[in-house]
Amino acid sequence: MVMIAGLLVLPGCEGAAPGAPGVITKITLTQFDNMIVLSWTPPSDNGSAITGYKVYRGDANGFPDLLGTSTTTAYDDINVEQGKTYDYWVSAVNANGEGPLSAKMQGTATTPPAFTALIWLVIIGAIGFAAILIFVLYLAIRKKP
């Protein structure tokens, strides 16, 4: 037996007690028209399995506000405005508490080109019209003696 800082430690039990998870260091942001997808690599669990993650987004003053939670290593922020930049932080949680916040990551919901959808509709409509016209002409030619 050993006495450390007034605590009795039994032989073979000198290791550190489990603690909160470590800091998340690898975060990827994927930016879309109407959402920003965050994904990350789990940090060290420090001896206690990770039970979830907390995702924070910067408020108007730049301070982290809890945005949501996840039990996986990804989170979809669907409440974004196109063209606006957002700050994000992520932390891991286990039975011993919440780990430190990750470094700040920034993402911007992209703005789609102005007439992209309309252009595709016109192209698809033109192809469809051409296909119908060719079929009608084929039927007309086939019926003639």
HELIX and SHEET records of a PDB file:
HELIX    1   1 THR A  116  LYS A  143  1                                  28    
SHEET    1   A 2 VAL A   2  ILE A   4  0                                        
SHEET    2   A 2 LEU A   7  VAL A   9 -1                                        
SHEET    1   B 3 ILE A  27  GLN A  31  0                                        
SHEET    2   B 3 ILE A  36  TRP A  40 -1                                        
SHEET    3   B 3 ALA A  74  ASP A  77 -1                                        
SHEET    1   C 4 PRO A  64  SER A  70  0                                        
SHEET    2   C 4 ILE A  50  GLY A  58 -1                                        
SHEET    3   C 4 THR A  85  ASN A  94 -1                                        
SHEET    4   C 4 GLY A  97  GLU A  98 -1                                        
SHEET    1   D 4 PRO A  64  SER A  70  0                                        
SHEET    2   D 4 ILE A  50  GLY A  58 -1                                        
SHEET    3   D 4 THR A  85  ASN A  94 -1                                        
SHEET    4   D 4 MET A 105  THR A 108 -1                                        
END                                                                             
